[in-house]
Amino acid sequence: MHAIEVKIRRTIMIALLLAACCLPAAVRAASPHQEIATGSSLHIMLSLSLAGAGVPPGVPVSMNFGELFTVGTPNTITLSAQGARTAGVAGTLGSSDGVIVPAFTVAGDRGASVNIILPGPVTISNGAATMIVSGFTHNLGATPKLDVNGNALFSVGATLNVGANQPTGQYTGSFVVAVAYQ
């Protein structure tokens, strides 16, 4: 299993509108003290929250590629955000028992656009043996938005890069998924 550490990014958007600040010199000379009316506005957005879907609080969200067989050539195992598993080398996928596609819930401002920030390549290990997990994807498309209730549910997929004659065993590691307002 590949535990996912979840970090929450909170963003508050603030807009400030200032009235004209440059008056003609003739107006400035008429009075030694001047006041200029200014207007301001502030939009405070709800903090975004990110949690694992279907897991109790405090329990790590997991990704599990399932079982695979090593061969004498490099291989890739892709786990899509929808849960489909494919192998670059035919006949190398073992049992799909235990395959887990991590799912997350996001809560924030209704209808707000968000960025889902996925990691770059990460290393998982089994003692001294390592593999790289890369190509992280999610299933909310190019412009994710929170629904009318301020919620979204998404899953994450990735590609496991398996070396030629990769040592057998259970490989583990962690990576961070974050969300932020656009």
Secondary structure by P-SEA (a helix, b strand, c coil): cbbbbbbbbbbbbbbbbbccccccaaaaaaccbbbbbbbbbbbbbccbbbbbccccccccccccccbbbbccbbbbbbbcccbbbbbcccccccccccbbbbbbbbbcccbbbbbbccccbbbbbccccccccccccccccccccccccccccbbbbbbbbbcccccccccccccccccccc
